[in-house]
Amino acid sequence: MFSRQPIPYPRSGQVTYLRQLGFYAFTKEELDAFRNLEQGSLEQAEEVEMLRLLEHGHRVRSPRQLGSPSTHQRTRCAPVPS
């Protein structure tokens, strides 16, 4: 799920969060189709455009690894400082 708010929401206790860096890649056809989709209520509430795809039943895929192993090592998730 995509959100601008912390996930999970810290109801009690300490939660360790990870950073997310997202790269989007579209073909021209996919981008044209995306632009023609109506914004849904989730996208309007969160202002996260990837929710538009999910609300319209599209899959959002992400690669397991970015580039070479050394690139992947540099881009690994790290806890967000408090």
C-alpha positions, 0 to 999 in steps of 0.5 A: 500500500502507498501512503503519506502517513506512517504504516503501520500506525503506531497505536502503542509502543515504538515502531521502526520505519523504513524509507521508500524510494520509488521509481516509476517506469511507463511505456508511452501507451501505459502513460497515456492510459494512466493519464486517462484514468479518473482520480479515485477517492484514495488518491485524492485523500493521500495525494499519491498517484500510484493509488490511481492504478490500484483503484482501477484494478491495475497491478504495480510491480517493483523489481527485486533489485536495482541495477548491479549488486553494488547499486542495490547495496547502496539503495537498501532500506534503512531505518528512518531517524527519529 
